[in-house]
Amino acid sequence: MFKIGEFSRICRVPVSALRYYADIGLLEPQHIDPFTNYRYYSASQLPRLNRILALRDLGLTLDQIKQALDEQLSPEAMRGMLRMKQAEIERHVEEEQARLNRVAARIKQIEQEGKTMPEQDIILKSIDPIYALTIREVVAEPSAVGTLLGESFAAFGPRGIQPAGPPVAIFYDEEFKPAHLDVEIVLPVAPNVTENVPMDNNRQLEVRTVPGTDTAASIIHKGDYDNLTATYNAIARWIEDNGYRITGPSREVYLTAPGDPAGTLTEIQYPVEKA
């Protein structure tokens, strides 16, 4: 038999790992001297250790390995365990490939702009559902979006309703039509707001939950709304360069109002998925 240090040199496994394997019952010493507490291992234990290392290399946890070795799993059970690990690794590879694409896109952006840091950064984020008062209309020009937003806020006054978050505009048109914008104004409110709010011209703000999305590309625009086109172009290039496609209507989140000391900040969001 071999002392633990000798066995460690033979199998190329650190003593600390051998001790831990013994503590969890995965690979116990062949013998422990009752007087010195020295641990001794046998060459006959090498096949089990090699199997542990082989399964560890596949990414299985020590608990899974112990289950596989001690419970004599059926081929079907072992195949199922490995398929779960395979799916986990594939997801990780996809995530890292997406990260690699973003790195390549940032390098390309630096080369094109000649700057270490771009003017605007695009990130991926999830969007939570929004409980809100909403109104959807077709307006005749982009500036009418602001008018509709102002009319919606004005309807809050008589009822004492306070917004629960920044207002959002959702644009449903499949193509840009400056004289025909299908837009929904979304005003987040507290859950205790349960009734629709009347507006003029027989219109009303309707209570509804606006669905969220798992993945959206997001960019922050700083400045006047008249200059939004450049920001839309930037996020469109990012979506294409990083291998995504748009899966739903764009949103504008008005983080600050015009005249705010912090400046006018607008977040543009596009639901996306891998192309």
Order of alpha helices (4+ residues) and beta strands (2+ residues): beta-alpha-alpha-beta-beta-alpha-alpha-alpha-beta-beta-alpha-beta-beta-beta-beta-beta-alpha-beta-beta-beta
